[in-house]
């Protein structure tokens, strides 16, 4: 197995990551050098297109980090391009049904396990053919996560998590709150009740969970609640916060003193 993130999860480690929303290779380099060894490249809401996001994987790897790619959708074409271009860890947004999860897994796995289109000898994923048995072992190397971010997905969580090829269910609390009419109210009792249901179902059925920090819970709280993959700040948020703070300090220093 060359996918170190999948290996680390199997070894019982809690993975932490930061979002890369700016689409900047330089910021990838900065974040890894600052200590964030796992970068989640966001091609759903971030600035990077799918092709740009796939190129950013190289920037993360060159800096010594590991990349996860959130694709913009779960279509067969999108997943095939992402896998062929070398994405080994993928998050697929808005997966609400078992049929969706099965379709995504089929697109990601070569026959006979699935229906992934074959071009193994010429793609980056196989190092352009140097990895000679790639098509036979690629399913073991893939870390495939699907997002539970709508109330409709919750009753199917155990079945979604049991689909062959699905390694983790990633909970998106913001969209989950929106799906029950309480967008951005991450401490609302109804959302907390829904998340408790997700966590209890996952624990009872052995479904690994991922999520983001927030809603009054930090890394340790989420780890104790059963999450093995936790995503923290966004590069955009960090830059904005630091820039805003520096600006306020400048204004305070230059403002007339009473």
C-alpha positions in Angstrom: 0.0 0.0 0.0 1.4 3.4 -1.0 -1.5 5.4 0.4 -0.1 6.4 3.8 -3.3 8.1 4.9 -5.2 4.9 4.5 -2.5 3.0 6.4 -2.4 5.5 9.2 -6.2 5.2 9.6 -6.0 1.5 9.7 -3.3 1.7 12.3 -5.7 3.6 14.5 -4.3 7.1 14.1 -6.7 10.1 14.2 -5.9 12.2 11.1 -6.1 15.9 11.1 -6.1 18.2 8.1 -6.5 21.7 6.8 -8.6 22.9 3.9 -7.0 24.3 0.8 -9.6 26.7 -0.7 -7.4 29.3 -2.3 -6.2 27.1 -5.2 -2.6 28.2 -4.6 0.4 25.9 -5.0 2.4 28.4 -2.9 -0.1 28.2 -0.1 0.0 24.4 -0.2 3.8 24.6 0.3 3.4 27.1 3.1 0.8 25.0 4.9 2.8 21.8 4.8 6.0 23.6 6.0 3.9 25.1 8.8 3.2 21.6 10.0 -0.1 20.6 8.4 1.0 17.3 6.8 -2.5 16.5 5.4 -4.0 19.0 3.0 -7.7 18.7 1.8 -7.9 20.3 -1.6 -11.4 21.6 -2.1 -12.7 21.4 -5.7 -16.3 21.7 -4.6 -16.3 25.2 -3.0 -12.7 26.2 -3.4 -11.1 28.3 -6.2 -9.5 25.4 -8.0 -11.1 23.6 -10.8 -10.8 19.8 -10.9 -7.8 19.9 -13.2 -6.1 22.6 -11.1 -6.9 20.7 -7.9 -5.2 17.6 -9.4 -2.1 19.6 -10.1 -2.1 20.9 -6.5 -1.6 17.3 -5.4 1.9 17.5 -6.8 2.6 20.7 -4.8 1.5 19.0 -1.5 3.6 15.9 -2.2 6.6 18.0 -3.2 6.4 19.8 0.1 6.3 16.4 1.9 2.6 16.3 2.7 -0.3 14.0 1.8 -3.3 15.3 -0.3 -7.0 14.5 -0.2 -9.1 15.8 -3.0 -12.7 16.8 -2.6 -14.2 16.4 -6.1 -17.0 18.7 -7.2 -19.4 15.8 -7.8 -19.6 12.0 -7.9 -20.1 11.5 -11.6 -18.3 8.6 -13.3 -16.3 11.0 -15.5 -15.2 13.2 -12.6 -14.0 10.2 -10.5 -12.3 8.5 -13.4 -10.3 11.7 -14.2 -9.4 12.2 -10.6 -8.2 8.7 -10.1 -6.3 8.5 -13.4 -4.5 11.7 -12.6 -3.2 10.4 -9.3 -5.7 11.2 -6.6 -5.5 8.4 -4.0 -7.7 9.9 -1.3 -11.0 11.3 -2.4 -14.1 12.9 -0.7 -17.4 12.9 -2.7 -20.0 15.4 -1.6 -23.7 15.1 -1.1 -24.2 11.3 -1.0 -27.7 10.7 0.3 -28.6 7.1 -0.8 -27.1 3.6 -0.9 -27.5 3.6 -4.7 -25.4 6.8 -5.0 -22.7 5.2 -2.8 -22.7 2.0 -4.9 -22.5 4.0 -8.1 -19.5 6.0 -6.8 -17.7 2.9 -5.6 -18.3 1.2 -8.9 -16.8 4.2 -10.7 -13.7 4.0 -8.5 -13.0 0.2 -8.7 -11.7 -1.7 -11.6 -13.6 -4.9 -12.8 -14.7 -7.2 -11.4 -15.3 -5.2 -8.3 -16.6 -2.2 -10.3 -16.6 -0.5 -13.7 -13.8 2.0 -13.6 -12.6 2.7 -17.2 -9.2 1.2 -18.0 -6.2 3.1 -19.1 -3.8 1.9 -16.4 -0.5 1.8 -18.3 -0.6 5.5 -19.4 -1.9 7.3 -16.3 -0.1 9.2 -13.6 -1.8 6.9 -11.0 0.3 4.0 -12.2 3.4 6.2 -12.6 2.7 5.8 -16.4 3.0 2.1 -16.3 5.9 1.7 -13.9 3.5 0.3 -11.3 2.8 -2.8 -13.4 0.1 -4.4 -11.2 -1.7 -1.1 -10.5 -5.1 -2.3 -11.9 -5.0 -5.3 -9.7 -4.2 -3.5 -6.4 -5.6 0.0 -6.9 -8.7 -0.8 -4.9 -6.5 -1.5 -1.8 -4.7 1.8 -2.2 -7.8 4.0 -2.6 -9.1 6.0 0.4 -12.7 6.8 -0.6 -14.9 8.9 1.6 -18.5 10.0 1.0 -20.2 12.9 2.6 -23.3 12.7 4.8 -24.5 16.3 4.7 -28.3 16.0 4.3 -31.0 14.7 6.6 -32.0 12.2 3.9 -28.7 10.4 4.2 -28.9 9.8 7.9 -31.3 6.8 7.9 -29.0 5.1 5.3 -25.7 5.7 7.0 -25.0 2.2 8.1 -25.8 0.8 4.7 -23.7 3.5 2.9 -20.8 2.8 5.2 -21.1 -1.0 4.4 -20.8 -0.5 0.6 -17.7 -2.2 -0.8 -15.1 0.4 -1.6 -16.4 3.0 0.8 -13.9 3.6 3.6 -15.4 6.5 5.6 -18.5 8.6 5.9 -17.6 12.3 6.3 -20.2 14.4 8.1 -20.8 17.9 6.9 -22.6 19.8 9.7 -23.2 23.0 7.9 -25.2 21.5 5.0 -26.7 19.1 7.4 -28.1 22.0 9.5 -29.4 23.6 6.3 -31.2 20.4 5.3 -33.4 20.7 8.5 -33.9 24.5 8.1 -31.4 25.8 10.7 -28.4 26.8 8.5 -25.3 27.9 10.5 -27.0 27.1 13.9 -24.4 24.4 14.7 -25.3 24.3 18.4 -29.0 23.9 17.7 -30.6 21.0 19.7 -32.1 19.4 16.6 -28.8 19.3 14.8 -27.1 17.9 17.9 -29.7 15.2 18.1 -29.1 14.4 14.4 -25.3 14.2 14.9 -25.8 12.0 18.0 -27.9 9.7 15.8 -25.1 9.6 13.2 -22.4 8.9 15.8 -24.4 6.2 17.5 -25.2 4.5 14.2 -21.6 4.6 13.1 -20.3 3.2 16.4 -22.9 0.4 16.4 -22.1 -0.6 12.8 -18.3 0.0 12.6 -18.5 2.9 10.2 -15.5 5.2 10.3 -16.4 8.9 10.6 -14.8 12.2 9.5 -16.0 15.7 10.1 -14.9 19.3 10.6 -14.2 21.2 13.9 -16.9 23.6 15.1 -20.2 23.7 16.7 -18.6 23.9 20.1 -16.5 20.8 19.6 -12.7 20.7 19.0 -10.3 18.0 18.0 -10.3 16.1 21.3 -14.1 16.3 21.7 -14.6 14.9 18.2 -12.0 12.2 18.7 -13.8 11.1 21.8 -17.1 11.0 19.8 -15.6 8.5 17.4 -14.2 10.6 14.6 -10.9 9.4 13.1 -10.5 12.2 10.5 -10.9 15.8 11.6 -10.5 18.8 9.3 -9.6 22.1 10.9 -9.1 25.6 9.5 -9.1 26.8 5.9 -6.2 28.6 4.3 -8.6 31.4 3.3 -9.8 31.7 6.9 -6.3 31.8 8.3 -5.1 34.4 5.8 -8.2 36.6 6.4 -7.9 36.3 10.2 -4.2 37.2 10.2 -4.7 40.0 7.7 -7.6 41.5 9.7 -5.6 41.3 12.9 -2.6 43.0 11.3 -4.8 45.7 10.0 -6.5 46.3 13.3 -3.1 46.5 15.0 -1.9 49.1 12.4 -5.0 51.2 13.0 -4.6 51.0 16.8 -0.9 52.0 16.6 -1.6 55.0 14.3 -4.8 56.3 15.8 -4.5 59.5 17.9 -4.1 58.7 21.6 -6.5 60.5 23.9 
